Amino acid sequence: MRVARRRYLPTLLAGLVVVPLAGVVACAPDPIRIVSLSPSATETLFAIDLGEQVVAADNQSDHPPEAPDEEDLSGFQPDSSLIAEHDPDVVVLANDVQDARGGRIIANLEKLGIKVLLQSAPGSLDELYDQVTRLGEELSVQESAKALVRRIDSEIRSISAEAPAGSKGLHYYHEVDTNYYTSTSKTFVGSVYALFGLRNIADPLDRAGTGFPQLTDDDVIEANPDLIFLADTECCGQSIATVRSRPGWLKITAVRTGSVIPLDDDLASRWGPRVVDLARAIAAALR
């Protein structure tokens, strides 16, 4: 069985040494084997020098290009048996969802002797930094993790500091999909916009306090944002042309002035090292 081999082999071989002609060298422990079921975690793992130890990643982990994404691995509908086939020591995931085998995925993986690190979507940049730091501590790459946090924070603050003074106070709408779901300032993405002094039209409309309210045509038209950011360009084919064709949207300041900005869907939904690229996209729209 996988668990028996990986957990008891070090004990059985504790006294074994390799004896080359020049002397005696103790056997080095096997590198930790990691399975990532979160695209955001996959990107972070590679950024903190653990890419070679990621033996498999979920089917949405398409960055960096060398990430070993597996078609049969899903972070939304995980299967503990399929995950165990990759012989992981650690599994990193974003949600404790239902296992295809029944029960919750975290409990089932832990029953197999596999350590689980839960890295849910952070609500702010500070929470992201804490998450990266914890990942580094748990996987013994503390210095790489701290260096990544310092780099992200430094670059984002430098980018936001160069934004035109006149852009502060502008209202924006961030579109997640064509059903008008959006994210408020209390989300990770919203916290990036806040660095530029932008005001989110969704904040007063999030009556349930989820951070991801569903708005209506009338909500957006009435709020009359100065900027519209589209995070549904790839998933849903949205563009300034499709926005202009929506009934009543030509009244909106952002549409009339051409301030409708397409974003890379992934950059606008993942938390990790490429948040710097999201900040650059926002900054470019303000120039």
N, C-alpha and C positions, 0 to 999 in steps of 0.2 A: 504494500500500500504506500501511497505517496507520503502520508504523514509519518509513518514509521521510519521510512528511509531518511527523510530530511531531519526528523527530530532526534533519532537515536544513533545515526551514523557517526556524528562527532564524538559521542561517548565511546563507541566501540573502537574508534581509531585514535583515542586520546593519546596513546603512547607511541603511535607510529611516527617515525621520522624518515626522511629521505637522506641517504648517506652517499653523497657524491665523493669523488676522489679527494676534493679539497677540504671536506669537513662534513659537519652535520647541520642540516637545515630543517626546521620544523615545517610541517605542512601548513600552508595558508588556508584560512577558512574560505568556503565558497562565497562569492559575492551574493548579496541579497537579491532575490528575484522578485520583481515588482510587476503587478498587473494594474493598469490604470483604466478605470471605467468612467473617466471624466476628461473631456478634451482640455479643459482648463488645467487640470492637474497634470496631464501629459505634457503640456507646454512648459509648465513650471518645473517638472522633473528633469526635462532636458536642459532647462536654463540653469539648474543648480548641479549640473555635472553628473546626473544619474541616468542619462539616456541609455547607456549601454546596459544598465540593469533592468530597464523596462523590457520585459520579455514578450508582452502583449498589451494591446490597448483596444479600447472599444471602437466600434465602427464609425464613430464621429470624430475620432482623433486624427485629423488630416494635417496637423501641423505640429512640429516640423515635418518636412516630407519623409524623413527617415523613420518616423514613428511607426512601430509595428502594429498598425491597426488591423483588426481581425473582423471579418464580415459577420461572424456568428457571435461576437461579443457585444452586448448592449448594456448601457448604463441605465436605460429606461425599463428594460425587461430582462434583467440579468438571470443567468442560469448558473448556479453554483457548481454543477457538475462540469460544465464547459470551462468555467474559470479554473477549476482544480486541475484540469488536463494540462494547464500551463505550468503546474508545479510552483505556484507562487509562495513566497514567504510573507508578502505584504500585498494587500489589495487597497487601492485608493479609489474612493467613489464619492459622488456628490449627494446621493440620497439613499436612505435606507428604505428601499422599495420592496415590493413583493418578489420573491424568488420564483422562477418558473417551476421549481420543484416543490413549491409550497412553503409557507412561512416567510419570515423576513430574511433578506439577503445577508445582513450583518451577522445575525445569530447563526445562520447556516454555515457561513464561512468560518466563524469562530469555532463551531463544532468540529470542523475539519482541521483545526489547529492552525488556521491562517489568520494572521494579524490583519485588522482592518483599520484604515485611517479615513475618517469621514471629513470631507472638505466641502461643506455646503457653500452655496453662493454667499459671499460676504455682503454686508450692507453698506460698507464704506471702504475707502482706501486703507484706513488704519486696520480694519478687520482683515483685508487682504494681506497686509504686511504681517500681521500676527499669524495668519494661516501659513504663509511661506516660511516664517521663522519656525513654526511648530513642525512643519514638514522636514525642515533641515535638522531639527533636534531629534525627531523620531528616526530619521534615516542616517544619522551621523555625518551630515555634511553642513554643520552649523555655519561655518565660515562662508561657504558658497551661498547659502540662503541669505545670510546677513548682507553679503555683497550685492546680491540681486535686489534686495529691499532698498539699499542705499542708492543703487543706480536708478531704479524705477522712480523713487521719490524725488531724486535730484532732477531727473529729466522732465518729469511732469511739472514740477514747480517752476522750472526754467521756461518751459513752453507756455504755461498759463500766465507767467509774469510778463511775457511779451505781447499778450493780447491787447488790442487797441482799447484805450480807456473808455471810449464811447460805446463799447459793446456791453459793458456792465449794466445790468438791469434789463437787458433785452429778454423778452419772453420767448420760450421755445416749446415745441411739441416734438417728442421722440416717439416715432411710430414703430411698434414691435411687429405688428402684422396688419393685414387689411381689415381685421375686425375691430380696429382702433384700440387694441390693447397697448398700453404704454407703461412707462416706469416713472416713478416719482423721485424726488430728491433723497428719499430714504433708502434708495437702492444703491448698489455698487456703481452702476452706470450713471445714475443721477448725481452721485458724489463727484464724479469727474466733471460734469457740466458745471457744478457749483463752484469749482475752482476758478472758473472763468467769470463768475459773478452773474451767470445767467439764471433766469427765473423760470421755473417749470409750471406750465399751465395746469398740469395734472395734480399738483399738490392739494389745492382746495377741493378737488373732485374725487379724491380717494376716500370716499365715505366709509368704506369697510376697513381701511387701514392696511390693505394687503401689500402696498407698494407697487402693485401692477393692476391698476383699475382699467376697466373697459369704458372708453368714452363713446360718444356718438358724434355724428356729423355736426349736429347743432352745438355740442360742447366745444368742438374745435373752432367752428366758425365764430361763435360768440366770444371765445377767448382771444381770437385774432392774434395768433403768435407772430412774432417778427421773424422767426426761424423755424423751419421744419426739417428734422433729421429723419431720414428713412432708413430703418434697420431691417427692411423687408424687400430689398432690391433683388436679392438672389432667390430667396425662398418664394417670393410672390410677384416678381417682375415689376416692382413699383419704380417710378421715375417722376421727374418733374412733369412730364407729359401726362402720365396717368393721374397725377394729383390735380393738374389743371382741368382735367376732364370731369372731375367729381362735381356733382351739382352743388352750386353755391360756394365752392372753394375759391373762385376767382375774387371773392370779396376779401379774402384773407391777405394781410399785408405781406406775409412771406411768399405767397404765390404771385401776387402782383409785382413784387420786386425781384422775383427769381431766386429768392433765398430758400430754396428747397435743396437740401444737401443729401446725396446718396451716400450711405455708409456701407462698409463691408459688414455683412450680417454677423460673421464670426467675431470681428473686433468689437461689435456692439453688444455681444451677448456673453463673451467669455471673460473670466477674471484670471489674470496672469500677466506674464511679462509684456505681452503686446498691448496692454492698456496704454502704454506710451504712444502707440500708433493711433489709438482712438483719440487721445489728447491732441495729437498733431492734426488729425482730420477736423476736429472741432476748431482748433486754432486757425486753420486754413480758411474755414468758412467765415471767420470773423474779420478777415483782412479786407 
